[in-house]
Amino acid sequence: MKILDFYIIKKFLGTFFFALLLIILISVIFDLAEKMDDLIERKPPLKAIIFDFYLNFIPYFANLFSSLFIFITVIFFTSKMTGNSEIIAIMSSGVSFNRLMRPYLLSALVLAILSFFLGNFLIPPANRARLEFEERYIRNPFYNYDVNIHKKIAPDIFIYMESFNTRSNIGYKFSIEKFENKTLKSKLVSDYIRWDTLKNKWTIHNYYIRDIDSLNERIITGREIDTAINISPADFKRRENVVETMNYYELNDFIEQQRTQGADNIEVFLIEKYQRLAFPFSTFILTMIGLTLSIRKSKGGTWLHVGFGLLLSFTYILFMQVGKQFAINGGFNPILAVWIPNIIYAIIAFFLYIVTQK
């Protein structure tokens, strides 16, 4: 590597981390102001506020918007280099545009790898402490509004509940069906099922069981019966953001479990998985766009480039949010929804690269 590479990498990474630090400080102040009423009312310990929440909030927030900060960083320091005629001097010395790209892409690679490991392995444990703090001191108690709940708890065993009350741990209009070779062999129907915290088992109330053996049937009725089924009240109390506490492998296992159980909101979890791969990749695309936009002088100077970069950043976020909503509510393919912004901006980056190279 030459002096030019070290010079640009130093500017790239130095400006990025400095800008990130400023944005994080501002975000912490605004977030603290927003949560102040809840903190005053519920009086969490100062140690918990600092170490359990904000020290875990900072890496989460930094990684969430790192690709956009990279975009603004590239535009800012490259525009300053262009305004100071440094880019002109570099290009005049015989350095091609492709050669100039090398330190930019190398810096982007370092940040992409860092983002990938943070998002998939290091931040999830930190999110666990952050979300536990929010559940205890910020959020209202979770209540399950799902109705007509169907779950597969074993290869040939299915359960159904009309609704589940997360406060009393009661499932209403409960039934369980057992199949053999796709043929119904047994069905239990009850008024309600309650979790017994002392026994760590479910108690089924006012039930009848219909056992089917070829052409013969047997009916069993009763007031109460204990049962151990592969499901617990915690399965009905998870917020969708629980996936933020899972590393890459745990998330894959959780998605497979939810798919096996026939969960309705699996798109939310798939989006989380694909975002963890799409965000690091966007680092290269946004770096390329930032470089090609800011390498030429303009009458507006640095701030015109920065303003245009902010506009593109907002459109990137807009595409991401619209794609997510289409995937969650409109049946759109989750992986395509997450990658649409990268696909669109990759086309823009390629076009700008061709124009700039000429």
C-alpha positions in Angstrom: 0.0 0.0 0.0 1.2 3.5 -0.8 1.0 6.8 1.0 -2.2 7.7 -1.0 -4.0 4.6 0.3 -3.1 5.3 3.9 -4.1 9.0 3.5 -7.5 8.2 2.1 -8.2 5.3 4.5 -7.2 7.5 7.4 -9.6 10.2 6.2 -12.4 7.7 5.5 -12.3 5.8 8.9 -11.4 8.9 10.9 -14.3 11.0 9.6 -16.7 8.0 9.8 -16.0 7.3 13.5 -15.9 11.0 14.4 -19.3 11.6 12.7 -20.7 8.4 14.2 -19.7 9.5 17.7 -21.4 12.9 17.2 -24.6 11.4 15.9 -24.6 8.8 18.8 -24.2 11.6 21.4 -27.1 13.5 19.9 -29.3 10.4 19.6 -28.6 9.5 23.3 -29.6 13.0 24.4 -32.9 12.9 22.4 -33.6 9.3 23.5 -33.1 10.2 27.1 -35.4 13.2 26.8 -38.1 11.0 25.2 -37.9 8.4 28.0 -37.4 10.8 30.9 -41.1 10.6 32.1 -40.9 6.8 32.2 -37.6 6.9 34.0 -38.8 9.4 36.6 -42.0 7.4 37.1 -40.5 3.9 37.4 -37.1 5.0 39.0 -34.6 2.5 37.6 -31.2 2.5 39.1 -28.7 4.9 37.5 -26.3 1.9 37.0 -29.0 0.1 35.0 -29.7 3.1 32.8 -26.1 3.5 31.9 -24.8 0.0 31.7 -27.9 -2.1 30.9 -29.5 0.3 28.4 -27.3 3.0 27.0 -24.1 1.1 26.7 -26.0 -1.5 24.8 -28.1 1.1 22.9 -25.0 2.7 21.4 -23.6 -0.3 19.4 -27.2 -1.2 18.3 -27.9 2.3 16.9 -24.4 2.7 15.4 -24.6 -0.5 13.4 -28.3 0.1 12.4 -27.4 3.3 10.5 -23.7 2.6 9.8 -24.1 2.2 6.0 -25.8 5.6 5.8 -23.2 7.2 8.0 -20.6 5.7 5.6 -22.4 7.3 2.7 -22.4 10.8 4.3 -18.8 10.4 5.4 -17.6 9.6 1.9 -19.4 12.5 0.4 -18.2 14.9 3.1 -14.5 14.2 3.1 -14.2 13.5 -0.7 -16.0 16.8 -1.4 -13.5 18.6 0.8 -10.6 17.0 -1.0 -12.2 18.0 -4.3 -12.7 21.6 -3.1 -9.1 21.7 -2.0 -8.0 20.4 -5.5 -6.5 17.3 -3.9 -8.5 15.0 -6.2 -7.3 17.0 -9.3 -3.7 16.7 -8.1 -4.0 13.0 -7.6 -5.7 12.4 -11.0 -3.1 14.6 -12.7 -0.3 12.6 -11.3 -1.4 9.6 -13.4 -3.7 7.9 -10.9 -6.7 6.4 -12.6 -10.2 6.5 -11.1 -10.1 2.7 -10.6 -6.8 3.0 -8.7 -8.4 5.8 -6.6 -11.2 3.5 -5.7 -9.0 1.0 -4.1 -8.6 2.6 -0.6 -12.3 3.5 -0.6 -13.3 -0.1 -1.2 -10.8 -1.4 1.2 -12.2 0.9 3.9 -15.7 -0.2 3.0 -14.6 -3.8 3.3 -13.3 -3.3 6.8 -16.5 -1.6 7.9 -18.7 -4.2 6.2 -16.9 -7.0 8.0 -17.2 -5.1 11.3 -20.9 -4.5 10.6 -21.5 -8.2 9.8 -19.9 -9.5 13.0 -21.5 -6.8 15.2 -25.0 -7.4 13.8 -24.9 -11.2 13.8 -22.8 -12.1 16.9 -21.8 -9.2 19.2 -24.9 -7.0 19.3 -27.6 -9.6 19.9 -26.3 -10.4 23.5 -26.2 -6.6 24.2 -29.7 -6.3 22.8 -30.9 -8.8 25.3 -30.0 -6.6 28.2 -31.3 -3.5 26.4 -34.7 -5.0 25.7 -35.0 -6.5 29.2 -34.5 -2.9 30.6 -37.2 -1.6 28.2 -39.6 -4.3 29.3 -39.1 -3.6 32.9 -39.0 0.2 32.9 -40.2 1.6 29.6 -42.8 -0.5 27.8 -46.3 -1.4 29.0 -46.9 -5.1 29.8 -47.2 -7.2 26.7 -50.6 -8.6 25.8 -51.3 -11.2 23.1 -54.0 -10.1 20.7 -53.7 -13.1 18.4 -56.8 -15.1 17.7 -57.4 -18.5 16.2 -53.9 -19.7 17.1 -52.6 -22.8 15.4 -49.3 -24.4 16.2 -47.5 -27.6 15.3 -45.8 -28.9 18.5 -44.6 -32.3 17.1 -44.4 -34.0 13.7 -48.0 -35.3 14.0 -49.5 -33.2 16.8 -51.3 -29.9 16.3 -52.9 -27.6 18.9 -55.5 -24.8 18.5 -56.6 -22.0 20.8 -59.2 -19.3 20.1 -57.1 -16.8 22.1 -54.5 -16.7 24.8 -54.4 -14.3 27.8 -50.8 -13.6 28.7 -51.6 -12.1 32.1 -53.5 -15.2 33.4 -51.7 -17.7 31.2 -55.0 -19.1 30.0 -55.8 -20.4 26.5 -59.5 -20.5 25.6 -61.3 -23.1 23.4 -58.3 -25.3 23.4 -57.9 -28.5 21.3 -55.2 -30.9 20.4 -55.1 -33.3 17.5 -52.9 -36.3 16.9 -52.4 -37.9 13.5 -50.9 -41.1 12.2 -50.1 -41.3 8.5 -52.3 -38.2 7.9 -55.2 -39.9 9.6 -56.8 -38.4 12.7 -56.3 -40.8 15.7 -57.2 -38.7 18.7 -58.7 -35.3 19.4 -59.0 -33.5 22.7 -61.4 -30.5 23.1 -61.7 -28.3 26.2 -63.1 -25.0 27.4 -59.7 -23.7 28.5 -56.1 -24.6 29.4 -54.2 -23.0 32.2 -50.4 -23.0 33.0 -49.7 -24.3 36.5 -46.6 -22.4 37.7 -46.0 -24.9 40.6 -46.1 -28.0 38.4 -44.7 -26.3 35.3 -47.4 -28.1 33.4 -50.6 -27.3 31.6 -54.0 -28.1 33.2 -56.8 -28.8 30.8 -60.3 -28.0 32.1 -63.7 -29.4 31.1 -62.4 -31.7 28.4 -63.5 -34.6 26.3 -61.2 -36.9 24.3 -62.2 -38.7 21.2 -60.0 -41.7 20.4 -60.5 -43.2 16.9 -59.4 -46.8 16.2 -60.4 -47.8 12.7 -64.2 -47.9 12.8 -64.4 -47.8 16.6 -64.4 -44.6 18.7 -64.0 -44.0 22.4 -65.1 -40.9 24.3 -63.4 -39.8 27.5 -64.6 -36.8 29.5 -63.4 -35.1 32.7 -63.1 -31.9 34.7 -59.3 -31.6 34.9 -56.2 -33.3 33.5 -52.5 -32.3 33.5 -50.5 -32.6 30.4 -47.0 -31.8 29.2 -46.9 -30.4 25.7 -44.0 -28.9 23.9 -45.0 -25.3 24.4 -44.9 -22.8 27.2 -46.6 -19.4 28.0 -43.3 -17.7 27.0 -44.1 -18.7 23.4 -47.1 -16.4 23.5 -45.4 -13.5 25.2 -42.6 -12.8 22.7 -42.5 -9.5 21.0 -41.4 -9.5 17.4 -38.2 -7.7 18.3 -37.1 -10.7 20.3 -35.1 -11.8 17.2 -32.8 -8.9 17.8 -31.4 -10.8 20.8 -30.5 -13.9 18.7 -27.2 -14.4 16.9 -27.1 -15.7 13.3 -27.4 -19.4 14.2 -30.0 -18.9 16.9 -32.1 -16.8 14.5 -32.0 -19.6 11.8 -33.1 -22.2 14.4 -35.9 -19.9 15.6 -37.1 -19.3 12.1 -37.2 -23.0 11.4 -39.1 -23.6 14.6 -41.6 -20.9 13.7 -42.0 -22.4 10.2 -42.6 -25.8 11.7 -45.2 -24.5 14.1 -47.0 -22.6 11.2 -46.4 -19.1 12.6 -48.2 -16.3 10.8 -45.6 -13.6 11.2 -42.6 -15.4 10.0 -41.9 -12.6 7.4 -40.8 -10.3 10.2 -38.1 -12.8 11.3 -37.0 -13.4 7.7 -36.6 -9.7 7.2 -34.4 -9.5 10.3 -32.2 -12.3 8.9 -31.8 -10.9 5.4 -31.2 -7.3 6.7 -28.2 -8.6 8.6 -26.7 -9.6 5.3 -28.0 -6.7 3.2 -26.7 -3.9 5.4 -23.0 -4.8 5.2 -23.2 -5.3 1.4 -24.8 -1.8 1.1 -21.5 -0.4 2.4 -19.8 -1.0 -0.9 -22.7 0.4 -3.0 -23.1 3.6 -1.0 -19.4 4.2 -0.9 -19.2 4.0 -4.7 -22.2 6.4 -5.1 -20.7 8.8 -2.5 -17.3 8.8 -4.3 -18.7 9.3 -7.8 -21.0 12.1 -6.7 -18.4 14.1 -4.8 -15.3 13.6 -7.0 -16.3 16.6 -9.3 -16.3 20.2 -8.3 -19.6 22.0 -8.1 -20.6 25.6 -7.6 -22.4 24.7 -4.3 -19.2 23.1 -2.9 -19.1 20.5 -0.2 -22.6 21.3 1.3 -24.3 20.8 -2.0 -22.9 17.3 -2.1 -23.8 16.6 1.5 -27.3 17.8 0.9 -27.7 15.6 -2.1 -26.3 12.7 -0.1 -28.8 13.3 2.6 -31.6 13.2 0.0 -30.4 9.9 -1.3 -30.1 8.6 2.2 -33.7 9.3 3.0 -34.8 7.7 -0.3 -32.8 4.6 0.7 -34.5 4.4 4.0 -37.9 5.0 2.3 -37.3 2.1 -0.1 -36.3 -0.1 2.8 -39.4 0.7 4.9 -41.8 0.3 2.0 -40.3 -3.0 1.0 -40.6 -4.3 4.6 -44.3 -3.3 4.8 -45.0 -5.0 1.5 -43.3 -8.2 2.8 -45.2 -8.1 6.1 -48.6 -7.1 4.9 -48.7 -7.7 1.2 -47.1 -11.1 0.8 -44.0 -9.7 -1.0 -40.9 -12.0 -1.0 -38.9 -10.9 2.2 -35.5 -11.4 0.6 -36.5 -9.3 -2.4 -38.1 -6.7 -0.2 -34.9 -6.3 1.8 -32.6 -6.3 -1.2 -34.6 -3.9 -3.4 -32.8 -0.8 -2.1 -29.4 -2.4 -2.7 -30.5 -3.5 -6.2 -31.8 0.0 -7.1 -28.7 1.7 -5.7 -26.3 -0.8 -7.3 -27.8 0.2 -10.7 -27.3 3.9 -9.8 -23.8 3.2 -8.6 -22.9 1.3 -11.8 -24.3 4.2 -14.0 -22.4 6.8 -12.0 -19.2 4.7 -12.2 -19.4 4.5 -16.0 -20.1 8.3 -16.3 -17.3 9.2 -13.9 -14.8 6.8 -15.5 -15.3 8.5 -18.8 
